[in-house]
Amino acid sequence: MPRTRSSLCSLMLAAGLVPALARPADDKPAAIEGKWTAESAVRDGQAAGDVVGNRLSLTGGHFEIRSKDGELLYAGTFRASPSAKPAAIDFEHAAGSLKGKTWKGIYDVEGDTLTVCDNAPNLTMGRPPSFMAGKGSGYVLVTFRREQR
């Protein structure tokens, strides 16, 4: 009987730990949720001043990008895969000229800084392999700062 009880306890302990160990400690998609303001941007190797000041909202699987003047530029849903290396994010557009199209990107979040690199300038490009948006790359690299609550 003690052996059965010991085996049962081991099995229960392992069942509880396996899911916890299977997910990396930094696997927190909620870390990117919130409101962010673009501080710098590079598109195809050139400074993208028109992006600086734009505001990105990521909440409950939905995204919005508004101009610095508050005009809605893009909206839809997003999917983040924080355990991918690098972490991946897809922005699927729900309205406007990009309706049904998806920006494929990667992201990194450190404290109040979110860096996103995606194929918004050229949807025929795949997901960027790194955080670079050099000349002719078809990528945009944007650094955001979290808005204070």
Phi, psi and omega in degrees: 000314179300325180294318178296317180296319179296317179296318179296317178296319179297317179297316180295318180296314180297320180298324179283328183276327184303310179298324181292324181279337182289338182253127178300150183298331183269010182279076185233088180299334180296341181298335180266349180291144179137196180246134186229147177242131180291125179260328178207155180204144176229131179234120179050043175084359181242144175303136181248075182299335180292343180271330182299130182097343176296150182245132179250129176244126178237107183215125174055036180084003179246149176231153171220142171237123180242147177292168177299340178270358178095359180288133178290121180259315183214151177203152178166212180244158176228151175232126178249142175236082185294339181274352174292157180239107353288164180305137184252151176215139176238134177248108179261122185279138184252353183208172175072197185293342180261008182309128180084354179262157185231131168274130177253128183213184175231158180212162174216137177235129176226108182060240181261020179241127177242126177246128180233134173234125181216177184264029181305321180292336184211094184296347177283345177283150176280191177296135179298141179278341182208175182273066179220141179227059182290171181304129178075008183286330185083013182242159172235139180241119184234134174251124181249153172244134180296134176285141179290140183284000000 
